[in-house]
Amino acid sequence: MKKAVISVSLALAVLGIAGEASAKGCLKGAAAGAVAGHVAGHHAVLGAVGGCIVGHHMANKKAKDAAVQQAPATQPAAMQQTASKTQ
């Protein structure tokens, strides 16, 4: 148990050094991964690293999807003219 606490503390310290810009989603994923890794066979550090990677990927995907939904659905006038000429 003591080893797991030290491992998780070390992983969170390393994540803190990485900075907030690149940590989006990483902390939640690391916490969940550390718990899952610990339960799955005392691999809290591996779980934290994997959780960080997955959490960061999912946060980026969520941000990208939100940006697509907020983008205007209209096409520029030049593209509309080109589309009407081809029809």
Helices and strands as residue ranges (DSSP letters): H 2-18, H 26-39, H 44-70, H 77-86
